Amino acid sequence: MSSHSFIAPSSAHVWLHCAGAPMMAMLTDDGSETDEAREGTATHWVGFECLQHGRSPADFLGVIAPNSVKVDDGMVESAAHYVEYVRSIPGVSHHLEQRVHASSLHPELWGSCDCWTIDHTTHTLHVADFKHGHRIVEVFENWQLICYAAGVLEQLQIDGIADQLLRVVFHVVQPRAAHPDGIKRRWSVQASDLRGYFDRISAAAHAAYDPAAQCVSGTWCVDCNGRLGCDAGRRAGFSIMQYTADPIPLQLNADQVGTELLLVTEAMDALKGRRTALEQRAQQYLRSGQNVPNHALRPKQGRETWQLDPDAVFAFGDAMGVELRKPQEPITPTQAVAAGIDRAIIDSANMTTRPDRGVELVKDDGQRARRAFGA
């Protein structure tokens, strides 16, 4: 069986609006992952291992995850937030990374839920998702979580009477996203009130299997795996670029400003999806040795960390008259400099390191090559 459903819950927010997205993804997606996606997968693995075996995220610092990504301190910190939060959710048992099937909505609708548990004392089903990325993911009307809830309710054999007595609480834990509601967000709803959402998901899922399914561009293009080969997205991108290049010598009233601002914002989100797809393909060409005009790859380094063990860092700080201790570990090198440590001393003694984090795509007009060869 494939590891991903044709209509995966994780992309429900895409195929819910664009019926042609799953087929386009199947035809054009080469299966490659970005460095950010691979880091997210490794961080999820840390969280799962901790919850499954009662371990601490700190135990995994420097460990190579199954997908060959080395776990760094940022990943450990992110996983720690998730693990702590999940452990606080009440329930009989926490079902982790369990595949759930929402067959009642569509026979092929299934996916792996990060965590779900049911608290029989309060008649509450909890469904949680861990997001390691920076881009904000809302918990309210989160279609991925709603798909998981449909599958769990089906597994628990919750019928149209029992769902009126059951509360569903959705959780999103996103440690690296700056959200006004914080890094741990929840949405509570009566299970019976999800029926309308289930109907919409079912209709969209069946539409995705229609041979005549059409692609529709929009803000959801950002997350579509088939966006690079999508003509609808390409045409929309060119239209947006043409529109933004046109002068608009109009005195707009408040209503016109509000309407156009919404349209432009949504258009920019759609164009961002196109840009992301092109960046990923450009990286693939450059990694294979092909030239991509106006672009190059540059090494990307992680956050600066100490090469010394904690006791040595503490001793160094004491010798310099600067407190470098947090409760159980040293402050970061950057914080140490801010606290009064001379940067030159740290650098001259090679006390720190910056882990290799792969490469990133940058604009390149040939200036680097000219500088390197003295042109």
C-alpha positions in Angstrom: 0.0 0.0 0.0 1.2 3.5 -0.8 2.4 5.6 2.2 0.2 8.5 1.0 -3.4 8.6 0.0 -4.3 10.1 -3.4 -6.6 12.4 -1.3 -4.5 12.8 1.8 -5.9 14.7 4.8 -2.7 16.7 5.0 -3.6 18.3 1.6 -7.4 18.5 2.2 -7.2 22.3 2.2 -5.9 22.1 -1.3 -8.2 19.5 -3.0 -11.2 21.0 -1.1 -10.8 24.0 -3.4 -9.1 22.5 -6.5 -10.4 19.1 -7.6 -7.6 18.7 -10.1 -4.8 19.1 -7.5 -4.4 15.4 -6.5 -4.1 14.2 -10.2 -1.7 17.1 -11.0 0.4 16.2 -8.0 0.5 12.5 -9.0 1.6 13.5 -12.6 4.2 16.1 -11.8 5.5 15.6 -8.2 8.9 13.8 -8.3 8.7 13.0 -4.6 11.7 15.2 -3.6 11.6 17.0 -0.3 12.8 20.4 0.8 15.3 20.7 3.6 12.6 22.2 5.7 10.3 19.3 5.1 13.0 16.8 6.0 13.7 18.7 9.2 10.0 18.6 10.0 9.9 14.9 9.5 12.9 14.3 11.8 11.4 16.6 14.5 8.1 14.6 14.3 10.2 11.4 14.8 11.8 12.9 17.9 8.3 13.7 19.3 7.0 10.3 18.6 9.9 8.5 20.1 9.6 10.6 23.3 5.9 10.0 23.7 6.1 6.3 22.8 9.0 5.4 25.0 8.9 8.1 27.8 12.1 9.7 26.8 13.3 13.4 26.8 13.8 15.3 23.5 17.2 16.3 24.8 18.3 12.7 24.5 18.1 13.1 20.7 20.4 16.1 20.3 23.0 15.2 17.7 21.2 11.9 16.8 20.7 11.0 13.1 17.0 10.6 12.4 15.8 7.7 10.2 15.6 10.2 7.2 19.3 11.0 7.7 18.7 14.5 9.3 20.9 15.3 12.3 18.8 16.6 15.2 19.8 20.0 16.4 18.9 22.1 19.4 16.1 24.0 17.5 14.5 20.7 16.6 14.8 19.4 20.2 13.2 22.6 21.6 10.3 22.3 19.1 9.7 18.7 19.9 9.9 19.5 23.6 6.9 21.9 23.3 4.9 19.2 21.5 5.7 16.4 23.9 5.0 18.5 27.0 1.6 19.5 25.5 0.5 16.1 24.4 1.4 14.6 27.8 -1.0 17.2 29.4 -4.0 16.1 27.2 -6.3 13.9 29.3 -7.3 10.5 27.9 -7.3 6.8 28.3 -4.4 6.3 26.0 -2.7 8.4 23.4 -2.8 7.0 19.9 0.4 8.2 18.1 1.0 8.3 14.3 -1.9 5.9 13.9 -3.5 5.5 10.4 -7.2 6.4 10.4 -9.6 5.8 7.6 -12.6 8.1 6.9 -14.2 5.5 4.6 -17.7 6.9 5.1 -16.6 10.1 3.4 -14.6 8.3 0.7 -13.1 4.8 0.5 -9.6 6.2 -0.2 -9.6 9.0 2.4 -7.0 8.0 5.0 -3.9 9.4 6.7 -1.7 9.2 9.9 -2.9 11.3 12.8 -0.1 12.7 15.0 -2.1 12.0 18.1 -5.7 11.3 19.3 -7.1 10.3 22.6 -10.6 10.2 24.2 -11.4 11.3 27.7 -14.5 9.3 28.8 -14.9 11.3 32.0 -15.7 14.4 30.0 -16.9 12.8 26.8 -14.2 14.5 24.8 -12.2 13.4 21.8 -8.9 15.2 21.4 -7.2 15.3 18.0 -3.7 17.0 17.9 -1.3 17.9 15.2 2.4 19.0 15.4 3.7 21.6 13.0 7.4 22.4 13.0 7.3 25.0 10.2 7.2 28.8 10.5 4.2 29.5 8.4 1.1 29.8 10.6 -1.4 26.9 10.5 -4.8 27.8 12.0 -6.6 25.3 14.2 -10.1 26.7 13.5 -11.7 24.8 10.6 -8.5 22.9 10.0 -9.5 20.5 7.2 -6.7 18.0 7.9 -7.7 17.6 11.5 -11.4 17.4 10.6 -10.5 14.5 8.2 -8.7 12.7 11.1 -11.7 13.3 13.4 -14.0 11.7 10.8 -11.7 8.7 10.7 -11.5 8.4 14.5 -15.2 8.7 15.0 -15.7 6.0 12.4 -13.2 3.8 14.2 -15.0 4.4 17.5 -18.3 3.7 15.9 -19.8 7.0 17.0 -23.2 7.3 15.3 -25.6 10.2 14.7 -26.9 9.9 18.2 -23.7 9.5 20.1 -22.0 12.4 18.3 -24.5 14.8 19.9 -23.0 13.8 23.3 -19.4 14.0 22.3 -17.1 17.1 22.3 -14.2 17.2 19.8 -11.2 19.4 20.7 -8.7 20.0 18.0 -5.1 21.0 18.9 -2.3 22.5 16.9 1.2 22.8 18.4 3.4 25.0 16.4 6.4 26.2 18.4 8.1 28.3 15.7 5.1 30.3 14.4 4.4 33.8 15.7 0.6 33.5 16.3 -1.3 35.9 18.5 -2.9 33.0 20.3 0.4 31.4 21.1 2.2 28.3 20.0 -0.5 25.9 21.3 -4.0 26.5 19.9 -7.3 24.7 20.2 -10.7 24.6 18.7 -13.6 23.0 20.5 -16.8 21.8 18.7 -19.6 19.4 19.2 -19.1 16.2 17.1 -22.5 16.6 15.6 -21.7 20.0 14.4 -18.9 18.5 12.2 -21.5 16.9 9.9 -21.6 19.8 7.5 -17.8 19.8 7.2 -17.9 16.0 6.6 -20.4 16.5 3.7 -18.1 19.1 2.1 -15.1 16.9 2.4 -16.9 13.9 1.0 -18.1 15.9 -2.0 -14.6 17.3 -2.7 -13.0 13.9 -2.3 -15.3 12.3 -4.9 -14.8 15.3 -7.2 -11.0 14.7 -7.1 -11.6 11.3 -8.7 -13.6 12.7 -11.6 -11.6 12.3 -14.9 -12.7 15.8 -15.8 -11.6 17.4 -12.6 -10.4 21.0 -13.2 -7.5 22.9 -11.6 -8.4 26.2 -9.9 -5.7 28.6 -8.8 -5.9 30.3 -5.4 -4.1 30.7 -2.1 -4.1 26.9 -1.7 -1.5 26.7 -4.5 1.2 27.4 -1.9 0.8 23.9 -0.6 0.0 22.0 -3.8 2.7 19.4 -4.8 1.6 19.6 -8.4 1.9 23.4 -8.7 5.0 23.4 -10.9 3.3 21.6 -13.8 -0.1 23.3 -13.3 -1.1 25.5 -16.2 -3.8 27.2 -14.2 -1.2 28.3 -11.6 1.2 29.4 -14.3 -1.4 31.5 -16.1 -2.6 33.0 -12.8 1.0 33.9 -11.9 1.6 35.7 -15.2 -1.7 37.5 -14.8 -0.7 38.7 -11.3 2.7 39.9 -12.5 1.1 41.8 -15.4 -1.5 43.4 -13.0 1.1 44.5 -10.5 3.1 46.1 -13.2 0.3 48.3 -14.4 0.0 51.8 -13.0 -3.3 52.5 -11.1 -3.8 56.3 -11.1 -7.1 56.1 -9.2 -8.4 57.7 -6.0 -10.0 54.7 -4.4 -12.7 54.9 -1.8 -12.6 52.8 1.4 -14.8 50.0 -0.1 -12.6 49.8 -3.2 -9.4 49.7 -1.1 -10.8 46.9 1.1 -11.9 44.8 -1.9 -8.7 45.3 -3.9 -6.5 44.7 -0.9 -8.1 41.3 -0.3 -7.8 40.3 -3.9 -4.1 41.4 -4.0 -3.3 39.6 -0.8 -4.9 36.4 -2.1 -3.1 36.8 -5.4 0.2 37.2 -3.7 -0.3 34.1 -1.7 -1.1 32.2 -5.0 2.0 33.6 -6.6 4.1 32.5 -3.6 3.0 29.0 -4.3 4.3 29.3 -7.8 7.6 30.7 -6.6 8.1 27.9 -4.1 7.6 25.3 -6.8 10.1 27.0 -9.1 12.6 27.4 -6.3 12.5 23.7 -5.5 13.0 22.7 -9.2 15.8 25.2 -9.6 17.6 23.6 -6.6 17.2 20.2 -8.2 18.8 21.5 -11.5 21.7 23.2 -9.6 22.4 20.1 -7.5 22.6 18.0 -10.6 25.2 20.4 -12.1 22.9 22.3 -14.5 23.1 26.1 -14.8 20.0 28.0 -13.8 20.3 31.6 -15.0 20.3 34.3 -12.3 20.4 31.8 -9.4 22.9 29.8 -7.4 23.2 27.6 -4.3 24.7 28.9 -1.1 25.7 26.9 2.0 23.2 27.4 4.8 24.4 27.2 8.4 22.4 26.6 11.6 22.4 28.5 14.8 25.7 29.0 16.6 26.4 26.5 19.4 29.1 25.8 21.9 31.8 23.2 21.0 32.6 23.0 24.7 30.8 20.9 27.2 28.5 22.8 29.6 31.0 22.7 32.6 33.7 24.2 30.4 31.4 27.0 29.2 30.5 27.7 32.8 34.1 27.9 33.8 34.9 30.2 30.9 32.1 32.5 31.9 33.3 32.5 35.6 36.8 33.4 34.4 35.5 36.3 32.4 33.2 37.5 35.2 30.0 36.8 33.2 27.2 34.4 34.2 26.6 32.0 31.4 24.3 29.6 33.2 20.7 28.9 32.6 19.0 26.5 35.1 20.6 23.4 33.5 22.5 24.5 30.4 24.6 27.4 29.1 23.1 30.4 27.4 23.9 30.5 23.7 27.1 32.1 22.3 25.1 35.0 20.9 23.6 35.6 24.3 27.0 35.3 25.9 28.4 38.1 23.6 25.3 40.3 24.5 26.1 39.6 28.2 29.6 41.0 27.8 31.9 38.3 26.5 34.4 39.5 23.8 33.5 38.0 20.5 37.1 38.0 19.4 38.0 35.7 22.4 35.3 33.2 21.4 36.3 33.2 17.8 40.1 33.0 18.4 39.6 29.9 20.6 37.2 28.2 18.2 34.7 27.7 21.1 31.6 27.5 18.8 30.4 25.9 15.7 27.6 26.4 13.2 26.2 23.1 12.0 25.8 22.6 8.2 22.1 23.0 7.3 22.4 22.2 3.6 22.1 24.9 0.9 19.7 27.6 0.0 18.8 29.2 -3.3 19.9 32.8 -3.8 19.8 35.3 -6.6 23.0 35.5 -8.6 23.7 38.0 -11.3 27.2 36.7 -11.9 28.8 39.1 -9.4 30.3 36.3 -7.3 31.9 34.6 -10.3 33.4 37.9 -11.4 34.7 38.6 -8.0 36.2 35.1 -7.7 38.0 35.3 -11.0 38.9 39.0 -10.7 36.8 40.0 -13.7 
